[in-house]
Amino acid sequence: MSELVAVSYPDVYRAGEVCAALQRLQQEFLIEMEDAAYVTRERDGKIKLHQTQPVVGVAAGLGASRGTIWGALIGLLFMQPLLGMAAGAVLGAASGAIAGRMADYGIPDQFMKDLAGKLQPGTSMLFVLFRKVTWEKVLPHISQYGGTVMHSSLTPEAEARLQSALTEGGAPKAA
């Protein structure tokens, strides 16, 4: 079962930094994310949503490959497989791009915008939908950034442990 976590940060850059750190952890196979995005609330109050999944491009590529295969098969019926492949690729890419534009995979955009409405100007919020996570190995990497858990689907104990690690790790170090 996937776990959703939303953490707010006191500046507009930190959510993006933590998102990049989580993507590195995913490359090291310490976590598996279904989706990750962050929202910034600029000083003028405007909210900007930053997606990490290129849904339209992926869907267009998938549509083009499926269209090519189906176009070749249908083209074989009319003895024009190359023409069928070309036409299928174009139609498949177009339909895939349209489907990708209309689809909302992972974390719903409206949910992120609604929760981001609670942010103060000059702050940011990270949204992560974890498929698998080993908190013992991940917390040391993300606790240094601090943050406040705004929403999660974690158990109350796991959420408290996460918030404690973020509070302790984000506290200013005594000189």
Secondary structure, DSSP 8 states (H G I E B T S, - for coil): --EEEEEEESSSSHHHHHHHHHHHHHHTTSEEEEEEEEEEE-TTS-EEEEESS-HHHHHHHHHHHHHHHHHHHHHHHTT-HHHHHHHHHHHHHHHHHHHHHH---SS-HHHHHHHHTTS-TTEEEEEEEEEEE-HHHHHHHHGGG--EEEEE-S-HHHHHHHHHHHHHHHS----
